[in-house]
Amino acid sequence: MADIRKTAKVVLRVLALVGLQLMLLNPAQADQEEANRLAVEGISASLGEDEPRVLYILPWQAPSLPKRPRADLNDEAPELVRPVDPVVLERHRLFRENLNPLILSPVGDSGLAEQ
């Protein structure tokens, strides 16, 4: 029994010494890792408590390419204010819905009565 206690004390002392050595050597290794770490200017990663695995990359400069010119919409077009036939609108909706590849079987019954 006494031999087991002596062995346990020796093992604890050895583990304590190894732990202290690791704690003392760890900052030196961390400094070497920081010296070898590459950095990219303008990008920083920060871990928040709310979303610890989210990396926000924000632009730090304006885009170098100009915005594409867009055509102005003609808001005086008569077809924009003309009423649309409900049957035509429903047929167009079904047509667009059938183009969706996520739908396995297109719906044939639209709910509107054929005239």
C-alpha positions in Angstrom: 0.0 0.0 0.0 2.8 2.4 0.8 4.5 1.5 -2.5 1.4 2.5 -4.4 1.2 5.9 -2.6 4.9 6.6 -3.3 4.4 5.7 -6.9 1.3 7.9 -7.2 3.2 10.8 -5.6 6.0 10.4 -8.0 3.7 10.2 -11.0 1.8 13.4 -9.8 5.1 15.3 -9.4 6.2 14.2 -12.9 2.9 15.2 -14.4 3.0 18.6 -12.6 6.5 19.2 -13.9 5.5 18.3 -17.5 2.5 20.5 -17.2 4.6 23.5 -16.0 7.0 22.9 -18.9 4.2 22.9 -21.4 2.8 26.0 -20.0 6.1 27.8 -20.2 6.9 26.6 -23.7 3.5 27.2 -25.1 3.8 31.1 -25.3 7.2 30.7 -27.1 5.6 28.4 -29.7 2.6 30.7 -30.1 5.0 33.6 -30.8 6.7 31.5 -33.5 3.3 30.6 -35.0 2.3 34.3 -35.1 5.6 35.2 -36.8 5.0 32.5 -39.5 1.3 33.3 -39.9 0.4 35.1 -43.2 -2.0 38.0 -43.1 -4.2 39.5 -45.8 -4.8 43.2 -45.5 -8.3 44.3 -45.2 -9.8 41.0 -44.1 -10.2 40.1 -40.4 -11.9 37.2 -38.8 -13.5 37.6 -35.4 -15.4 35.1 -33.4 -18.4 36.4 -31.6 -20.3 34.7 -28.9 -23.6 34.7 -30.8 -22.3 33.2 -34.1 -18.9 31.6 -33.4 -18.5 30.0 -36.9 -19.4 33.0 -39.1 -16.8 35.0 -41.0 -17.9 38.4 -42.2 -15.9 39.7 -45.1 -16.6 43.4 -45.7 -15.2 45.4 -48.6 -12.9 48.1 -47.6 -12.7 49.9 -51.0 -15.3 50.9 -53.6 -15.6 48.5 -56.5 -13.0 49.2 -59.3 -15.5 48.5 -62.1 -18.3 51.0 -62.8 -21.9 50.0 -62.4 -23.5 48.7 -65.6 -25.8 51.2 -67.2 -29.4 50.0 -67.0 -32.2 50.9 -69.4 -34.9 53.1 -68.0 -38.3 51.5 -67.8 -41.0 53.2 -69.9 -43.7 53.8 -67.3 -46.0 55.3 -69.9 -46.6 52.0 -71.7 -50.3 51.3 -72.0 -50.0 47.6 -71.3 -48.9 48.4 -67.7 -52.3 49.9 -66.7 -54.5 47.7 -68.8 -56.5 45.0 -66.9 -55.4 41.4 -67.4 -57.8 38.5 -68.2 -57.8 36.2 -65.1 -57.8 33.1 -67.4 -54.7 34.3 -69.2 -53.0 35.2 -66.0 -53.7 31.7 -64.5 -52.4 30.0 -67.7 -49.3 32.0 -67.5 -48.9 31.2 -63.8 -49.2 27.5 -64.6 -46.8 27.7 -67.4 -44.2 29.4 -65.2 -44.9 26.9 -62.4 -44.3 23.9 -64.8 -40.9 25.3 -65.7 -39.8 24.8 -62.1 -37.5 21.7 -62.1 -38.3 21.1 -58.4 -41.9 20.2 -59.2 -42.2 16.5 -60.0 -45.7 16.4 -61.3 -47.2 19.5 -62.8 -50.7 20.5 -61.6 -53.3 20.1 -64.3 -56.3 21.5 -62.5 -55.9 25.2 -62.0 -59.1 25.9 -60.1 -60.5 28.1 -62.9 -63.3 26.8 -65.1 -62.5 26.5 -68.8 -64.7 28.7 -71.0 
